Amino acid sequence: MAPRSSRGIAPAMLCGLSLFLGFPGLVWVQISVPPQSSPHTEPHPCHTCRGLVDSFNKGLERTIRDNFGGGNTAWEEEKLSKYKDSETRLVEVLEGVCSKSDFECHRLLELSEELVESWWFHKQQEAPDLFQWLCSDSLKLCCPSGTFGPSCLPCPGGAERPCGGYGHCEGEGTRGGSGHCDCQAGYGGEACGQCGLGYFEAERNASHLVCSACFGPCARCSGPEESHCLQCKKGWALHHLKCVDCAKACLGCMGAGPGRCKKCSPGYQQVGSKCLDVDECETAVCPGENQQCENTEGSYRCICADGYKQMEGICVKEQIPESAGFFSEMTEDELVVLQQMFFGVIICALATLAAKGDLVFTAIFIGAVAAMTGYWLSERSDRVLEGFIKGR
């Protein structure tokens, strides 16, 4: 195989050098991507403890099922009595209690392992409910159902039926929470014992409450019919126990529409039987310099005149930007990089021609490399020095 000619190696290396010099910013740029934070809410310790106990109980079932069943019954009964409460079985169960990624479970198990061992060897007979013994009585992380908070106080409505059965008691079953009732739709009150806005009592007895929706525009009502309204939603007026669409122009009305108003709202005037909008802009209501009035329904607003913009509470004349050139939106650094890319391409082209032995192009090529190197060192030397000093 014939040896490769080295004739084009030097120009090629210089071409690469020119491109390197053409992108000095690439040497020093450090891209920093901010870490993506994901919302994470840690479970309440009581919930973690309950999950640990549930997993422990499943481990008890698994260890008995996997080790016995289907062999010599007499032998199994003898061995089972020894294995049932053995340290070997406890270790097997604890090894599988927490998944590898469940940090909270592992942390709780580490804190309570001695308690679990004490229950296993000494407390099972008198306290068969591990959850009650560990999570409520020993660690004091949980409360009985229907109670909440550090002292396990009853939820509103009582521990037997918290929130009347029509809502959720915040913090129920834990040593935290406010005990506030989050009521179901249609129910309200401290213990969800009454009907909410827009609903009425369809049925009630000593232990049972049924709330049904009022007729559309009624905020409070005595029944489901249109004529059962006691209070109307915003934008409606009560008229003979019915809610009629009250026009914005009206202050009280005798029926729907602006022609049935009892009185006119501010910003409206009575014209015949109707309340019509007043055009405030017919009078000088915008005293600010370079302002103009814009009429709105029932009111007005002051805006800057054409050619002016709001700045610090006054209208100032807008500056018309000069016509933008092709490179006007590029930053100075982007222009420098673009310029150096252009020189790099020219030098590469000259290097290719110089590699063919043309003395003229060789001389031009060497001159261009020298000029490019001199420009880069003179313009960027301070940045290079600073980068080396700061370790960038």
Residue pairs with C-beta under 8 A, 6 or more apart in sequence:
7 355
7 357
8 355
11 351
11 352
11 354
11 355
11 365
12 351
12 355
14 347
14 351
14 365
14 369
15 347
15 348
15 351
15 352
17 369
18 343
18 344
18 347
18 348
18 351
18 369
18 372
19 344
19 348
21 340
21 344
21 372
21 373
21 376
22 337
22 340
22 341
22 343
22 344
22 372
23 337
23 340
23 341
23 344
24 340
24 376
24 380
24 383
24 384
25 333
25 336
25 337
27 387
28 383
28 387
28 392
30 392
42 104
43 51
43 104
44 141
44 174
44 176
45 104
45 108
45 139
45 141
45 174
46 135
46 141
46 142
46 143
46 173
46 174
46 175
46 176
47 174
48 104
48 105
48 108
49 108
49 112
49 131
49 134
49 135
49 139
49 141
49 142
50 131
50 135
50 142
51 105
52 97
52 98
52 105
52 108
52 109
52 112
53 130
53 131
53 134
53 135
55 96
55 97
55 98
55 105
56 93
56 94
56 97
56 116
56 130
57 130
59 92
59 93
59 94
59 96
59 97
60 93
62 93
62 96
63 89
63 92
63 93
64 80
64 84
67 83
68 76
68 79
68 80
68 83
69 76
83 89
85 120
85 121
85 124
90 116
90 117
90 120
94 109
94 113
94 116
97 105
97 109
98 105
98 106
98 109
99 105
109 116
112 134
112 138
112 139
115 134
115 138
115 139
116 130
116 134
119 127
119 130
119 133
119 134
123 133
127 133
127 137
131 142
135 141
135 142
136 142
136 143
136 144
140 175
141 174
141 175
142 173
142 174
142 175
143 149
143 152
143 172
143 173
143 174
143 175
144 152
144 159
144 173
145 159
145 172
145 173
146 154
146 155
146 158
146 159
146 160
146 161
146 162
146 169
146 172
147 153
147 154
147 155
147 159
147 172
147 173
148 155
148 169
148 170
148 171
148 172
148 173
148 174
148 175
148 176
148 177
148 178
148 179
149 171
149 175
149 176
149 177
149 179
150 175
150 176
152 175
153 179
154 162
155 162
155 163
155 169
155 172
155 179
155 181
156 162
156 163
156 169
156 179
156 180
156 181
156 190
156 191
156 192
157 163
157 164
157 165
157 169
157 181
157 191
157 192
157 193
162 169
162 172
162 181
163 169
163 181
163 182
163 183
163 191
163 192
164 187
164 191
164 192
164 193
164 209
165 192
166 183
166 184
166 187
166 192
166 193
166 209
167 181
167 182
167 183
167 184
167 187
167 191
167 192
168 181
168 182
169 177
169 179
169 180
169 181
170 177
170 178
170 179
170 180
170 181
170 182
171 177
171 178
171 179
172 179
181 189
181 190
181 191
181 192
183 189
183 192
183 196
184 192
185 196
186 195
186 196
186 198
186 199
186 211
186 212
186 213
187 193
187 194
187 195
187 196
187 199
187 209
187 211
188 194
188 195
188 196
188 197
193 209
194 201
194 209
195 201
195 209
195 211
196 211
197 219
197 220
198 213
198 214
198 218
198 219
198 220
198 233
199 211
199 212
199 213
199 214
200 211
200 212
200 214
200 220
200 221
200 222
200 223
200 224
200 228
201 209
201 210
201 211
202 210
202 211
202 212
202 224
203 209
203 210
204 210
212 224
213 224
214 220
214 221
214 224
214 228
214 229
215 221
215 224
215 225
215 226
215 228
215 229
215 243
216 243
217 229
217 232
217 233
217 235
217 236
217 243
217 245
218 228
218 229
218 230
218 231
218 232
218 233
218 243
219 231
219 232
219 233
220 229
220 230
220 231
221 228
221 229
221 230
221 231
222 228
222 230
226 242
226 243
227 240
227 241
227 242
228 241
229 238
229 241
229 242
229 243
230 238
230 241
231 238
232 238
232 243
232 246
233 243
235 245
235 246
235 248
236 243
236 244
236 245
236 246
237 243
237 244
237 245
237 246
237 250
237 252
237 253
239 253
239 254
239 255
244 253
244 255
244 256
244 260
245 256
245 257
246 252
246 253
246 256
247 253
247 256
247 257
247 258
247 261
247 275
248 265
248 297
248 298
249 258
249 261
249 264
249 265
249 268
249 274
249 275
249 276
249 277
249 298
250 258
250 260
250 261
250 262
250 263
250 264
250 265
250 275
251 261
251 262
251 263
251 264
251 265
252 261
252 262
252 263
253 260
253 261
253 262
254 260
254 261
254 262
258 274
258 275
258 276
259 273
259 274
261 270
261 274
261 275
264 270
264 275
265 275
265 298
266 298
267 277
267 278
267 280
267 297
267 298
267 299
268 275
268 276
268 277
268 278
268 298
269 275
269 276
269 278
277 295
277 297
277 298
279 295
280 293
280 295
280 299
280 300
281 293
281 294
281 295
281 300
285 293
285 300
285 302
286 292
286 293
286 302
288 302
288 314
288 315
289 314
289 315
290 304
290 305
290 308
290 314
290 315
290 316
290 317
291 302
291 303
291 304
291 305
291 315
292 302
292 303
292 304
292 305
293 300
293 301
293 302
293 303
294 300
294 301
294 302
294 303
304 310
304 315
305 315
307 317
307 318
308 315
308 316
308 317
308 318
309 315
309 316
309 318
327 335
327 338
330 338
340 376
343 368
343 372
346 368
347 365
347 368
347 369
347 372
350 361
350 364
350 365
350 368
351 365
353 361
353 365
354 361
354 362
354 364
354 365
354 366
386 392
